[in-house]
Amino acid sequence: MAGIDPISIALDIGGKILDKIWPDPAQKAQAQLELFKLQQSGELAKIAADTDLTKAQLAVDQVEAASPNMFIAGGRPFVTWVCGFGLTYVAILEPVGRFVATVGFHYSGTFPTIDTTLTMQVLLGLLGLGGLRTVEKVKGAEGNR
């Protein structure tokens, strides 16, 4: 039950308590407004916490990228190259190789296939993030200056 969380339960209970304490509709509406403000500030606090977590991860990424150790700084480029080689094989090497083998050598066997579902998701994510960074640079909206 993803929709049930302690904050929602507490706010629902708070709303029921408001019904009992303030039978006057005006007082009840004011108390509900205050309760809603608390709910909103809780959501804003969660968004702020998520933003802080993302900023911390970016700081770690910058330190890792600056590392002279290949096993630390080379992780992201390694993943990009592996995904790029998978895409190259599936989109270019395998079809061309199959064509040449079939037409030129009358080969009727099969070629190895690669399931690129995962690698394409990772590659598109990496390329998409790079594209967004380029948009930031073009618009002059870089936040790290």
C-alpha positions in Angstrom: 0.0 0.0 0.0 2.2 2.8 -1.3 -0.5 5.5 -0.7 -0.5 5.0 3.1 2.2 6.7 5.0 2.4 7.9 8.6 2.1 11.5 7.8 -1.2 11.0 5.9 -2.6 8.8 8.7 -1.7 11.5 11.2 -3.3 14.2 9.1 -6.5 12.1 8.7 -6.6 11.6 12.5 -5.9 15.3 13.0 -8.9 16.1 10.7 -11.2 13.9 12.8 -10.0 15.5 16.0 -10.7 18.9 14.4 -14.3 17.8 13.8 -14.7 17.0 17.5 -12.9 20.0 18.9 -14.3 22.8 16.7 -17.9 22.2 15.7 -18.1 25.8 14.4 -17.4 25.7 10.6 -15.3 28.9 10.6 -13.0 27.7 13.4 -12.8 24.3 11.8 -11.9 25.8 8.5 -9.1 27.8 10.1 -7.8 24.7 11.9 -7.9 22.7 8.7 -6.0 25.5 6.9 -3.3 25.2 9.6 -3.3 21.4 9.2 -3.0 21.8 5.5 0.0 24.2 5.9 1.7 21.6 8.1 1.1 18.9 5.4 2.5 21.2 2.7 5.5 22.1 4.8 6.1 18.4 5.3 6.0 17.8 1.6 8.3 20.8 1.0 10.7 19.4 3.7 10.7 16.0 1.8 11.5 17.8 -1.5 14.3 19.8 0.3 15.7 16.6 1.7 15.6 14.9 -1.7 17.4 18.0 -3.2 20.0 17.9 -0.5 20.6 14.2 -1.2 21.0 14.9 -4.9 23.5 17.7 -4.2 25.5 15.4 -1.9 25.6 12.7 -4.6 26.8 15.3 -7.1 29.6 16.3 -4.8 30.6 12.7 -4.5 30.5 12.3 -8.3 32.8 15.4 -8.7 35.3 14.0 -6.2 35.2 10.6 -8.0 35.6 12.1 -11.4 38.7 14.1 -10.2 40.4 11.0 -8.8 43.5 9.8 -10.6 42.6 6.2 -9.8 41.2 4.5 -12.9 38.9 2.3 -10.8 37.2 5.3 -9.2 37.2 7.9 -12.0 36.8 5.3 -14.8 33.5 3.8 -13.7 31.2 6.1 -15.7 33.3 6.1 -18.9 33.6 2.3 -18.6 29.8 1.9 -18.5 29.4 4.4 -21.3 31.9 2.4 -23.5 30.3 -0.9 -22.7 26.9 0.4 -23.6 28.3 2.0 -26.7 30.0 -1.2 -27.8 26.7 -3.1 -27.3 24.8 -0.6 -29.4 27.5 -0.7 -32.1 27.4 -4.4 -32.3 23.5 -4.6 -32.4 23.0 -1.7 -34.8 26.0 -2.0 -37.1 28.4 -4.9 -36.7 25.9 -7.8 -36.4 23.7 -6.7 -39.4 26.7 -5.9 -41.6 28.5 -9.1 -40.6 25.4 -11.2 -41.2 24.9 -9.6 -44.6 28.5 -10.2 -45.6 28.6 -13.8 -44.3 25.3 -14.6 -46.0 25.9 -13.0 -49.4 29.7 -13.4 -49.6 30.2 -16.8 -47.9 26.7 -18.4 -48.1 26.7 -18.7 -44.3 23.3 -19.9 -43.0 24.0 -20.0 -39.3 23.1 -17.5 -36.7 25.1 -14.7 -35.0 25.2 -14.1 -31.3 22.5 -11.8 -30.1 22.7 -9.3 -27.3 19.7 -8.3 -25.2 20.3 -4.5 -25.1 17.3 -3.7 -22.9 19.4 -2.8 -19.8 22.4 -1.3 -21.7 20.1 1.0 -23.8 18.3 2.2 -20.7 21.7 3.1 -19.1 23.1 4.6 -22.3 20.0 6.7 -22.9 20.1 7.9 -19.3 23.8 8.9 -19.6 23.3 10.6 -23.0 20.1 12.3 -21.8 21.8 13.8 -18.8 24.6 15.0 -21.0 22.0 16.6 -23.3 20.4 18.4 -20.4 23.8 19.7 -19.3 24.3 21.1 -22.8 21.0 22.9 -22.6 22.0 24.4 -19.3 25.3 25.6 -20.8 23.5 27.1 -23.9 21.0 28.9 -21.8 23.6 30.1 -19.3 21.7 28.4 -16.4 24.7 26.5 -14.9 24.4 26.4 -11.2 28.0 25.5 -10.4 29.7 28.8 -11.2 
